[in-house]
């Protein structure tokens, strides 16, 4: 006799296993001066995951996908690339770019910009920011869509990069 599993039971089991593995994995990060990379003024930031981006997508009607990345342009500049995608052409959509610097204990905002568009299904953009060498940087991007009075948004954090001295 075969047993049919309900989608709710499968989703519940998956959610429990994800939460359990996250609680067991913990965060790993440097905690001593010996762990400071050459050219860095602080220890590296903790490694973080973008879990809410996957969960947010499932709840959205129009915001289909979003992503961003950060890269070193020079010893004094970084570039952030980002894309927002909707399930159809929407009234408006956009990307808010926030550059963040690691102080050794917290992320602080150190620059911001934005892109937006109308009557389209996707938007890609890039921004360049001036930085101070010796610090770790990451991008926090807020991706949003508006359609017929409905507003949806999602936040994405890139991995961090060191802009060495």
C-alpha positions as CSV (number, residue, x, y, z in Angstrom):
1,X,0.0,0.0,0.0
2,X,1.6,3.3,-1.0
3,X,1.3,6.4,1.1
4,X,0.7,9.8,-0.4
5,X,2.5,12.6,1.4
6,X,0.6,15.9,1.7
7,X,2.4,19.1,0.4
8,X,1.9,20.6,3.9
9,X,3.7,17.8,5.6
10,X,6.6,18.0,3.1
11,X,6.8,21.8,3.5
12,X,6.8,21.5,7.3
13,X,9.5,18.8,7.3
14,X,11.6,20.9,5.0
15,X,11.2,24.0,7.1
16,X,12.1,22.1,10.3
17,X,15.2,20.6,8.7
18,X,16.4,24.0,7.4
19,X,15.9,25.6,10.8
20,X,17.6,22.7,12.6
21,X,20.6,22.7,10.2
22,X,21.0,26.5,10.6
23,X,20.9,26.3,14.4
24,X,23.6,23.6,14.3
25,X,25.8,25.3,11.8
26,X,26.2,28.5,13.8
27,X,28.2,31.5,12.6
28,X,31.9,31.4,12.1
29,X,34.0,34.5,12.3
30,X,37.4,35.6,13.4
31,X,37.8,36.8,17.0
32,X,41.4,37.6,17.5
33,X,44.0,40.0,16.0
34,X,45.9,37.0,14.6
35,X,42.9,36.4,12.3
36,X,43.2,39.8,10.6
37,X,44.1,39.4,6.9
38,X,47.1,41.2,5.4
39,X,45.9,44.7,4.4
40,X,42.8,44.6,6.6
41,X,42.2,46.9,9.6
42,X,39.6,44.6,11.2
43,X,38.9,40.9,11.5
44,X,36.6,39.6,8.8
45,X,32.8,39.8,9.3
46,X,30.7,36.7,10.0
47,X,29.5,34.6,7.1
48,X,25.7,35.2,6.6
49,X,23.1,33.6,4.4
50,X,20.3,35.2,2.3
51,X,17.5,33.0,3.6
52,X,14.8,35.6,3.6
53,X,15.2,36.2,-0.1
54,X,14.1,32.7,-0.9
55,X,11.2,32.8,1.5
56,X,10.0,36.2,0.4
57,X,9.9,35.2,-3.3
58,X,7.4,32.4,-2.4
59,X,4.9,34.9,-0.8
60,X,5.1,37.5,-3.7
61,X,2.6,37.9,-6.5
62,X,4.8,40.2,-8.7
63,X,8.4,40.2,-7.4
64,X,9.8,37.2,-9.1
65,X,13.6,37.3,-8.4
66,X,16.4,39.6,-7.3
67,X,20.1,39.4,-6.9
68,X,23.1,41.6,-6.4
69,X,26.9,41.3,-6.3
70,X,29.9,43.5,-5.3
71,X,33.4,43.7,-6.8
72,X,36.5,45.7,-6.4
73,X,36.9,48.3,-9.1
74,X,40.2,49.8,-7.8
75,X,42.0,50.4,-4.5
76,X,39.5,53.2,-3.8
77,X,36.3,52.0,-5.5
78,X,33.8,49.1,-5.5
79,X,31.0,48.4,-7.9
80,X,27.6,46.9,-7.1
81,X,25.5,45.2,-9.8
82,X,21.9,44.3,-9.2
83,X,18.8,42.9,-11.0
84,X,15.2,42.9,-10.1
85,X,12.7,40.8,-12.0
86,X,8.9,40.8,-11.9
87,X,6.5,38.1,-13.2
88,X,5.1,40.6,-15.7
89,X,5.5,44.2,-16.8
90,X,4.6,46.2,-13.7
91,X,3.7,49.9,-13.0
92,X,7.2,50.5,-11.5
93,X,10.1,48.6,-10.0
94,X,13.5,49.5,-8.6
95,X,16.7,48.8,-6.7
96,X,18.0,50.7,-3.7
97,X,21.7,50.2,-3.3
98,X,23.3,50.6,0.2
99,X,27.0,50.1,0.6
100,X,28.0,48.8,4.0
101,X,31.4,48.8,5.8
102,X,32.4,46.3,8.5
103,X,33.8,48.1,11.6
104,X,35.0,44.9,13.2
105,X,31.8,44.5,15.2
106,X,28.9,45.8,13.0
107,X,27.9,46.8,9.5
108,X,27.4,50.5,9.0
109,X,26.0,52.2,5.9
110,X,28.6,54.2,4.0
111,X,26.8,55.1,0.8
112,X,23.5,54.8,-1.1
113,X,22.0,55.2,-4.5
114,X,19.0,53.9,-6.5
115,X,17.6,52.9,-9.9
116,X,14.0,52.6,-11.0
117,X,11.9,52.0,-14.1
118,X,8.3,51.9,-15.2
119,X,6.2,49.6,-17.4
120,X,8.7,46.8,-17.5
121,X,9.3,43.3,-16.1
122,X,13.0,43.7,-15.1
123,X,15.6,46.2,-14.2
124,X,19.4,45.8,-14.0
125,X,21.8,48.4,-12.8
126,X,25.2,49.1,-11.4
127,X,26.7,51.8,-9.1
128,X,30.2,52.7,-8.2
129,X,31.1,53.9,-4.7
130,X,34.3,55.3,-3.2
131,X,35.7,53.3,-0.3
132,X,38.5,53.5,2.2
133,X,41.2,50.7,1.9
134,X,41.6,48.3,4.8
135,X,37.9,47.5,5.3
136,X,35.5,44.8,4.3
137,X,32.5,46.0,2.3
138,X,29.2,44.4,1.2
139,X,26.1,45.6,-0.6
140,X,22.6,45.6,0.8
141,X,20.1,46.0,-2.0
142,X,16.4,46.5,-1.6
143,X,14.4,45.3,-4.7
144,X,10.8,46.4,-5.1
145,X,7.9,46.4,-7.4
146,X,4.6,48.2,-7.5
147,X,1.6,47.0,-9.5
148,X,-2.1,48.1,-9.3
149,X,-1.7,49.3,-5.7
150,X,0.4,46.3,-4.5
151,X,3.9,46.9,-3.2
152,X,6.4,44.0,-2.7
153,X,10.0,44.2,-1.8
154,X,13.0,42.0,-0.9
155,X,16.4,42.6,0.6
156,X,19.6,41.0,-0.5
157,X,23.0,41.1,1.1
158,X,26.1,40.3,-1.0
159,X,29.1,38.4,0.4
160,X,31.8,40.7,1.8
161,X,35.0,41.8,0.0
162,X,38.2,43.2,1.5
163,X,39.6,46.3,-0.1
164,X,43.2,45.9,1.1
165,X,45.5,48.7,1.8
